Structure formats: C-alpha cells, structure tokens
Amino acid sequence: MDVTHERVPERAADGAQVLVDVIHERIVAPSPALTADQRERLHRIAGRCPVALALKGGVRLESELVDA
C-alpha cells in the first residue's frame, strides 16, 4: 500500500476558499492473477478497515502530555 497526503484548495459552501486534506491510497494487488471480483472485494475490504473509516468519518485527535 502506498499513501500520500496533500492539501488542495476548494470552495466552501459560502464561497470562501479553504484547504482540504486529501489522502491518496494506492492498494497493490498481491497477485496479477486475481479475478475482477477478487480485486473489487479487496478494494471494498480496504475501504472498511478501521483507519479508512476513521479518516472518512472525520477524526478527533485528543492529545495529552504525561511524565515518563
């Protein structure tokens, strides 16, 4: 899997220009011999992993600094 990130300008509903985080994910099929159905299933499963679901739904990051 290969993942990249970029911030791209988009227009908000109110017409203001905002930067939107875009994550590009490239999934490498484990074998070129996979059928079209197997490839589609692999892609659907990858889209339902916990990390993908968190990113799609928005993430709230809570950070805490503690002593060692």
JOHU-V299944 format. One record per backbone hydrogen bond with DSSP energy under -0.5 kcal/mol. CO is the residue of the C=O (numbers start at 1). NH is the residue of the N-H. E is the energy in kcal/mol with one decimal. If there is no record, write none. Layout:
CO	NH	E
CO	NH	E
This chain:
2	26	-3.0
4	24	-2.4
6	8	-0.5
6	22	-3.2
8	20	-2.9
10	18	-3.1
12	15	-2.1
16	12	-3.5
18	10	-2.8
20	8	-2.6
22	6	-2.2
22	24	-0.5
23	25	-0.5
24	4	-2.4
25	27	-0.5
26	2	-2.4
26	28	-0.5
27	29	-0.6
31	34	-1.4
35	39	-2.4
36	40	-2.3
37	41	-2.4
38	42	-2.4
39	43	-2.1
40	44	-2.4
41	45	-2.6
42	46	-2.2
43	47	-1.5
44	48	-0.5
45	48	-1.4
46	49	-1.0
49	53	-2.5
50	54	-2.1
51	55	-2.3
52	56	-2.4
53	57	-2.0
54	58	-0.8
59	61	-0.6
60	62	-0.6
61	63	-0.5
64	66	-0.6
